[in-house]
């Protein structure tokens, strides 16, 4: 992990530990239903104020929590058009496989690249620290992955350009 990212990641980790103190709470409107309150927002008294942790204007994390669920939305750093394209394609690839991740939402919140939804069921069947570790590891790895892809695209472009220009020499 880069030293410059450490305070940002530490704050996100703390916010996740606070937000994931959730419990089973059935719906107040419909009997025998248990839906994530953060998604439907039927009862404003059950929803905590959202926490936005910002590293810079391109990189931020929104943590929304309610009594029985928490939603974590992440905006990944995108410095140029190539990173925007790579990020969009990578997030599209991941969201198509959302079932395999259990906590990943198919559609991110507006203004964010990807969202995770953790319900009380996830907290009951998985260890909370492991869920937090998964989200934090994902945040760290996605930056590395996009940087590696950008370097790969740039190096392939250089090779293709050199090969193309050889015919003019």
Secondary structure, DSSP 8 states (H G I E B T S, - for coil): --HHHHHHHHHHHHHHHHHT-------SSSTT----HHHH---GGGB---EEEEEETTEEEEEEEBSSEEEEEEE----SHHHHHHHHHHHHHHHTTHHHHSSB-SS--TT-SEEEEEEHHHHHHS-HHHHHHHHHHHHHHHHHHHHHHHHHHHHHHHHHHHHHHHTT-
